[in-house]
């Protein structure tokens, strides 16, 4: 079916209003992009630094694949002689979708302050902020128009009928977000750890339109986050995580759990283990998940099995996703001895 450019661009570029919300990238391994999830969650790992990379390839069976890449880095710094610490981080993302190669590039620095609330155990209240630049563009040469079809033939040299209507091929805007989180432990031996948090993004309501329409603004996005880890046996532990998003008329509920088994007889403190389980995006996908931890390195793999109304066209195929993580401690100014690092 032929579609006028105006209709296509409205579908691609006006999303973020109450009728269509698809401006923010969505990753099944949401726990590997804490800045996008809630800037108050950066720094919640065992180490001084962490680098995370995620790649997603989606909808191969339906259309031109949607490709998403994310790269983030975090660094923790102790504050004086207290248990408090600061985390600085940055998130880069790249997203390309559809025939017109609509793409988005983000660079979002973030900072987080973790305030210790107890001298006896790990208990922190954290506040985080993020803000940076987003750039969007598309390739107009990849589009076709009704006016270019004459006598049943496509003529790429014919007038599109849209000359002068599309004001921009690309634009940039500033974006910002902030969040809070609380994390602590339970039990005498503090082996149960948990966190809870909430964040607000796009509160500056950035304008976005290839038509220079100042009335089109990105809706604020509210997220709720939670997770818990607890032991089942000496070498077996359970990890559950949940993420909830509300943005205009759009809502997303994504949660699930992993079972982790230590590869060596080091108990629950082992830094080498494998994890398997599943997550579910409500009314959209079931997501089998696997992760391998090898001390400083982690590899995670997920696959979205589509259960939405699109499953007839997608044959229940959704998106493949892989993540790579590297983390460790510095030799100087480390949080290793000075801080009860929260670990999830």
C-alpha positions in Angstrom: 0.0 0.0 0.0 1.3 3.4 -0.9 1.5 6.1 1.8 2.1 9.8 1.5 5.2 11.1 3.1 3.2 13.3 5.5 1.5 10.2 6.9 4.7 8.3 7.3 6.6 11.2 9.0 3.7 11.8 11.4 3.9 8.2 12.4 7.7 8.4 12.8 8.2 11.8 14.1 5.2 12.8 16.2 5.4 9.7 18.4 5.8 11.0 21.9 2.4 12.6 21.8 -0.5 10.8 23.5 -1.5 8.9 20.3 1.9 7.4 19.6 4.8 7.0 22.0 8.0 5.5 20.5 10.6 8.1 21.0 12.5 6.4 23.8 14.4 3.2 23.0 13.2 0.1 24.8 15.7 -2.6 25.8 14.7 -6.0 27.3 18.0 -5.9 29.4 16.8 -2.7 31.0 19.0 -3.4 34.0 22.1 -2.8 31.8 21.3 0.8 31.1 20.7 2.4 34.5 21.0 6.0 33.3 18.1 5.5 30.9 16.1 3.6 33.6 16.8 5.9 36.5 20.0 8.0 37.1 19.7 7.3 40.8 20.5 3.6 40.1 24.0 4.2 38.7 26.7 3.0 41.1 24.8 0.0 42.5 27.4 -2.6 41.7 30.4 -4.2 43.3 33.3 -2.2 41.9 34.7 1.3 41.3 34.0 1.4 37.6 31.7 -0.4 35.1 31.3 -0.2 31.3 28.2 -1.7 29.7 27.3 -2.3 26.0 24.0 -3.5 24.7 23.0 -4.3 21.1 19.5 -5.1 19.9 18.2 -6.2 16.6 14.4 -6.2 16.3 11.5 -7.1 13.8 13.6 -8.9 11.2 10.5 -11.0 10.3 8.2 -8.0 9.8 10.2 -5.1 8.2 13.6 -3.6 7.9 15.2 -4.5 11.2 15.2 -1.9 14.0 18.8 -1.6 15.4 19.7 -0.2 18.8 23.0 0.2 20.4 23.8 1.5 23.9 27.2 2.2 25.6 27.5 3.5 29.2 30.3 4.0 31.7 30.2 4.6 35.5 32.9 5.6 38.0 32.4 5.8 41.8 34.3 8.1 44.2 34.3 7.9 48.0 33.4 11.2 49.8 35.9 11.9 52.5 36.0 9.5 55.4 32.2 8.9 55.3 30.3 6.0 53.8 28.9 8.4 51.2 30.0 8.2 47.6 29.4 9.9 44.3 28.9 8.2 40.9 29.6 9.9 37.6 28.5 8.3 34.3 27.6 8.8 30.7 25.2 7.0 28.4 25.5 6.9 24.6 22.7 5.4 22.4 22.1 4.9 18.7 18.8 3.8 17.2 17.8 3.3 13.5 14.4 2.3 12.3 12.5 1.7 9.1 13.0 2.4 5.4 13.6 6.1 5.9 16.5 5.3 8.3 15.0 7.4 11.0 17.8 7.5 13.6 18.4 9.0 17.0 21.8 9.6 18.8 22.0 10.5 22.5 24.8 11.6 24.7 23.6 11.8 28.3 26.1 12.5 31.2 24.8 11.7 34.7 25.8 12.2 38.3 24.5 10.5 41.5 25.1 11.1 45.2 24.6 8.1 47.5 24.0 9.1 51.1 24.6 6.4 53.7 21.8 6.1 56.3 23.3 3.5 58.6 26.7 2.9 60.2 25.8 -0.8 60.8 24.8 -2.0 57.4 24.5 -1.1 53.7 21.7 1.4 53.5 21.7 4.3 51.0 19.4 7.0 49.7 20.5 8.1 46.3 19.6 11.1 44.1 20.7 11.3 40.4 20.5 13.7 37.5 21.1 13.3 33.8 21.0 15.7 30.9 22.4 16.0 27.5 22.0 16.3 23.7 19.8 14.2 21.4 20.0 14.4 17.6 17.5 13.0 15.1 17.5 12.7 11.4 16.2 10.6 8.4 17.1 9.9 4.8 14.4 11.5 2.6 15.9 9.8 -0.5 14.6 6.5 0.8 11.0 7.6 0.7 8.4 7.3 -2.1 5.2 9.2 -2.6 1.9 8.7 -4.3 2.6 11.5 -6.8 5.6 9.6 -8.1 3.5 6.7 -9.3 2.1 7.5 -12.8 0.4 5.0 -15.1 1.3 2.2 -12.7 5.0 3.0 -12.9 7.3 4.6 -10.3 9.1 7.7 -11.5 11.8 8.8 -9.0 12.2 12.1 -10.9 8.5 13.1 -10.6 7.5 15.8 -8.1 6.7 14.4 -4.7 4.0 17.0 -3.9 5.7 17.6 -0.6 8.4 20.0 -1.6 8.7 22.8 0.9 6.5 21.0 3.5 9.3 19.1 5.3 11.3 21.8 6.9 14.1 19.7 8.4 16.1 16.6 7.6 17.4 16.6 11.2 17.3 18.5 14.4 18.8 18.4 18.0 17.4 19.2 21.4 18.4 19.1 25.1 16.9 16.5 27.3 16.9 16.0 31.1 15.9 13.6 33.8 16.2 13.0 37.6 15.5 10.2 40.0 15.6 8.9 43.6 16.4 5.4 44.8 16.7 3.6 48.1 18.7 0.4 48.6 19.5 -1.7 51.6 19.9 -5.3 53.0 17.8 -7.6 55.1 18.8 -10.3 57.6 21.6 -10.7 60.2 24.1 -11.7 57.5 22.8 -9.0 55.0 22.6 -11.6 52.2 19.2 -10.2 51.0 19.6 -7.0 49.1 16.9 -4.9 47.5 16.3 -1.5 45.9 13.4 0.7 44.9 13.4 3.9 42.9 11.5 6.3 40.7 12.5 8.8 38.0 11.1 11.5 35.8 12.5 12.1 32.3 11.8 14.8 29.7 10.5 17.2 32.3 11.8 20.1 30.1 9.3 19.0 27.4 11.7 19.2 24.4 10.2 20.1 21.1 10.5 17.6 18.2 9.2 17.9 14.7 10.6 17.7 11.2 7.9 20.3 10.3 9.2 22.9 12.8 5.8 22.4 14.6 6.3 24.0 18.1 3.2 22.3 19.4 4.8 18.8 19.2 6.6 18.2 22.5 7.9 15.0 24.1 5.7 13.9 27.0 7.3 13.6 30.4 8.2 9.9 31.3 7.8 8.5 34.7 9.6 5.2 35.7 9.3 3.0 38.7 12.1 0.5 39.5 12.6 -2.3 42.0 14.7 -5.4 42.5 15.7 -8.0 45.1 18.4 -10.6 45.4 18.3 -13.4 48.0 20.0 -16.8 48.6 18.2 -20.1 48.0 21.1 -22.5 48.8 24.8 -22.2 49.3 25.5 -21.8 45.6 22.1 -20.8 44.3 20.5 -17.3 44.4 17.4 -15.7 43.1 17.3 -12.2 41.4 14.1 -10.5 40.5 13.8 -7.0 38.8 11.0 -4.9 37.7 10.6 -1.7 35.6 7.5 0.3 34.9 7.1 3.2 32.4 4.3 5.7 31.9 4.6 8.3 29.1 1.5 10.1 27.8 -1.0 7.4 27.0 1.6 4.7 26.9 2.5 2.3 29.7 4.9 -0.5 29.9 5.3 -3.2 32.6 8.5 -5.4 32.4 9.7 -7.8 35.1 11.1 -11.2 35.7 13.6 -13.2 37.5 16.9 -15.2 37.1 18.3 -18.1 39.1 22.1 -17.8 39.6 24.4 -20.8 40.2 28.0 -20.3 41.4 30.6 -22.0 39.2 33.0 -22.5 42.0 32.5 -23.4 45.6 32.8 -19.8 46.9 29.2 -19.5 48.1 27.1 -16.5 47.2 30.1 -14.3 47.2 31.4 -16.0 44.0 32.1 -13.7 41.1 31.8 -16.5 38.6 28.3 -17.8 38.0 25.7 -18.4 35.3 22.1 -17.2 35.4 19.0 -18.3 33.5 15.4 -17.3 33.7 12.8 -15.1 31.9 11.3 -11.7 31.8 7.9 -10.6 30.5 6.8 -7.3 28.9 3.1 -7.2 29.6 1.0 -8.0 26.6 4.0 -7.8 24.3 6.7 -10.4 24.8 8.1 -13.3 26.8 11.9 -12.9 27.2 14.1 -15.9 27.9 17.3 -14.7 29.5 20.8 -16.0 30.1 23.9 -14.4 31.7 27.4 -15.5 32.4 29.6 -13.8 35.0 33.3 -14.3 34.9 34.7 -12.0 37.6 35.3 -8.7 35.8 33.3 -9.7 32.7 29.6 -10.4 32.1 27.8 -11.5 29.0 24.0 -11.5 28.7 21.7 -12.8 26.0 17.9 -12.4 25.7 15.3 -12.9 22.9 11.8 -11.4 22.7 9.2 -14.0 21.8 6.3 -11.8 20.6 2.9 -12.4 22.2 1.2 -9.2 21.1 -1.4 -8.8 18.3 1.6 -8.5 15.9 2.5 -12.1 16.5 0.7 -13.3 13.3 2.9 -11.1 11.2 6.0 -11.6 13.3 5.6 -15.3 13.7 6.2 -14.7 17.4 9.7 -13.4 16.6 10.7 -10.2 18.2 14.2 -8.9 19.2 17.6 -10.4 19.8 19.7 -8.6 22.4 23.2 -9.1 23.7 25.1 -7.2 26.5 28.7 -7.1 27.5 29.9 -5.7 30.9 33.3 -5.0 32.3 33.8 -3.8 35.9 36.5 -3.7 38.6 38.3 -1.8 41.3 41.0 0.9 41.0 44.3 0.7 42.9 43.9 4.1 44.4 41.0 6.1 45.9 38.9 2.9 45.7 35.6 2.2 47.4 36.7 -1.4 48.1 37.5 -0.9 51.7 35.9 2.4 52.6 32.3 1.8 51.5 29.7 -1.1 51.9 29.1 -1.2 48.2 25.5 -2.1 47.3 25.6 -5.1 44.9 22.8 -6.4 42.6 
